[in-house]
């Protein structure tokens, strides 16, 4: 789908631009607070992506249970990372539940929609392949 | 392109390609058919035999041992799952979970269960659990 490819390529290009610009900035002026924040976000994204990969690779849970479990694990990671990076005050650490919740709710909706669409696509092709081979058998 | 199929008993499966000129597309077609002619060396009760790809329903890794399932039999393979995937590249074999590779040739449908697990049904009635992660790989085979 071209729209998805364009969006994906845009995100990758944006990430590369950020990294390239920040690398130059670090060389010229050292680490600033903004650069540290963005690099921390990249590191957090890497940790979450690795944990998500391990979840999908080694656990075979239902979609809902999997997302609930991911919600608590990812929130825990964001909280821990946020405390280490100094993002949260002790009074507002619960904000991590909201941030992670919003991202996972969107991911869950997209995942559920995509699974249904892919199942429909596969079953439709199985049906059409079957009727094609049936027609061929009838002809011969 | 005209496709003609006919049953000829007492002869192994034979594909004959008739062409007016040996073009790149004909060579490509031959190459693709050759890739489908994959077979696995398997054992059952200390007997070694070769199982054609078309007879394979699925392969499963259980306790680091790979088992090959046909319509009604189970065989033991010496290869690893990675070797199998490599040998059967561009074939109808596709990984459906960390421990299972399925032959989409025998797939009759996929459905989502009430607990939102995915289940693939094969033409021998056997049902396999599909990991959501590999659903897109199955889709690419169609």
Contacts between the chains, C-beta under 8 A, distances in Angstrom:
chain1	res1	chain2	res2	distance
A	56	B	131	7.3
A	56	B	132	7.5
A	56	B	133	4.5
A	57	B	98	6.1
A	57	B	133	7.2
A	58	B	98	7.0
A	60	B	97	6.7
A	60	B	117	7.5
A	60	B	129	6.7
A	60	B	131	6.0
A	62	B	115	4.4
A	62	B	116	4.3
A	62	B	117	5.6
A	63	B	116	4.1
A	63	B	132	6.7
A	64	B	116	6.0
A	111	B	132	7.2
A	115	B	112	6.8
A	115	B	118	7.3
A	115	B	132	5.9
A	115	B	135	6.3
A	116	B	112	7.3
A	118	B	135	5.0
A	118	B	136	6.4
A	118	B	138	7.8
A	118	B	139	4.9
A	119	B	110	5.1
A	119	B	111	6.9
A	119	B	112	6.3
A	119	B	118	7.4
A	119	B	135	7.4
A	121	B	139	5.8
A	121	B	142	7.1
A	122	B	107	7.8
A	122	B	109	7.9
A	122	B	110	5.4
A	122	B	135	7.9
A	122	B	138	6.0
A	122	B	139	5.7
A	122	B	142	5.9
A	123	B	109	5.2
A	123	B	110	6.3
A	125	B	142	3.7
A	126	B	107	6.2
A	126	B	108	6.5
A	126	B	109	6.1
A	126	B	142	7.4
A	129	B	142	7.6
A	136	B	3	6.4
A	136	B	5	6.2
A	137	B	5	7.3
A	140	B	4	6.5
A	140	B	5	5.2
A	140	B	6	5.6
